[in-house]
C-alpha cells in the first residue's frame, strides 16, 4: 500500500529539535512548537485546512471523474449493453410476424410408378397422364426421375391485432431495457462514489494522524530537553511518552483504515490503483454548493414500461380465439424424366381457432396481473426515490450547517490551546492540562472532517 507509513504529506517537511524553536512545516506553513525559556508552546493551528488545501508533491491525484469512468468500464456496464441488444432483437422477432416468409424449394427424386403416358384428348390434343404398371408386369419397379424448383411465399393478411400488440409490447420492453441500463449506471456510479469518498476521508484522517504523530514526537523531544535542564519536572517525561504511544496507535489505526478503503475502491474499479495515487481532497470542499438535480427517475420509468409491455401482451393473448387470414403463393417448374411442366398456386387460408383449453385466457390473466404488480412497484419506487431526493437535500443542508459550526468550534479550540500553552509557559498548569485542551482541538478537527464528509456524501446522492 503506497500510503503506508506516510509522512504528513510528501513534499511537507517535518523538523524536530531541542533548543530555541521546533517547527513542523506543512507546505509553506509552519506549525510552531516554540520553546520560550523552559516552557513548551504547542500550536497545531489549522491542521485540517492545510491537509485539504495541499496535494502531496509527486502524487498522482485520482479525481472522482476518473474513478467514475473506470467504474463504468466494468463488466456490469457491458452486461447492460448486451441486455439492450437482446431486447432489440426480440422486438425484431415481433416485427417479423408482419413480413412475408419467402423460400425457394428445389427437389430431385427417383421412385417407381407414376410414369407419363401420352393419350389423345377429346379435342384431339396430346395429353400426358400418369400411370403405373401393376405388380408382376415389366417396368413395375423401374425408377422414374422427378425434379422441381418452386418459389413460395406466405404472409398473414389479418390477425386482429396479434402482431401489432406484440410489437408494442416489444417496444416497451426495449425501452425498459434502456432505462434499466440507466439504473445500473447510477448504481455503479453510486457505489464507486461511496468507495472513493471513503478513501478520500480515510486519507485525510491518515494525514491528520501523521501530523499529530509528528507534533507528539517533537513535543516529546522538547520535554526531554526541558527535563534535562531542570526547567520541567521529570514526571512530564511519562506523560509525553504516553502521549507519543497513543498517537502512534492512532496513526496505525488510520493507516489500516486507509489500506482497507483503498482495497475497497480497487474492487469497485476492477484493478489496482497506481502506487502514487492519492484522492482529490478538494472534493470535500467542492460539495459546498447547492444540491444537484437528479433529473428523471429511470428506475420507476423502467417498471412502468415493463408494466405497459405486460398489459399490451395480455391484449394480444386475449385475442387467441380471433380468426387469422393468411395467403400463400407458389411459382416454378416441375418435371419428370424429360418432360417439364409449369407450377404455380395462389391461395387464401382462413383459420378459426375453436378451443385451446383455456390456455390463452389464463396467459392473458397472468400478464394483466404482472402488469398491475409492476405498475404498483413503479408508483412505490417513484415515491421512495422522491423521498430519498428530499432527504439527501435536507442532509446536505444540515451537514453544511454542521460544517459552519465545526469551523467555529475549531477556531475557538485553537484560541484555548494558545491560552493553555501560555499558562503552561508561566508554570500555571502542567503538561496534561495542555494535552486536554489540544485533544479538544483535534476532536474539533475530526468533527469538521466528519461534517464535510457527510456533506459530500449527501451532495453525491443528489447527483444523477
Secondary structure, 3 states (H helix, E strand, C coil): CCCCCCCCCCCCCECCCCCCCCEEEECCEEEEEEEECCEEEECCCCHHHHHHHCCCCCCEEECHHHHHHHHHCCHHHHHHHHHHHHHHHHHHHHHHHHCCEEEEEEEEEEEECCEEEEEECCCCCEEEEEECCCCCCCCCCCEEEEEEEEEEEEEEEECCCHHHHHHHHHHHHHHHHHHHHHHHHHHHHHHHHHHHHHHHHHHHHHHHHHHHHHHHHHHHHHHHHHHHCCCCCCHHHHHHHHHHHHHHHHHHHHHHHHHHHHHHHHHHHCCCCCCCEEECCCHHHHCCCCCCCCCCCHHHHHHHHHHHHHHHHHHHHHCCCCCEEEEEEEEEEEEECCEEEEEEEEEEEEECCCCCCCHHHHHHHHHHHHHHHHHHHHHHHHHHHHHHHHHHHHHHHHHHHHHHHHHHHHHHHHHHHHHHHHHHHCCCCCHHHHHHHHHHHHHHHHHHHHHHHHHHHHHHHCCC
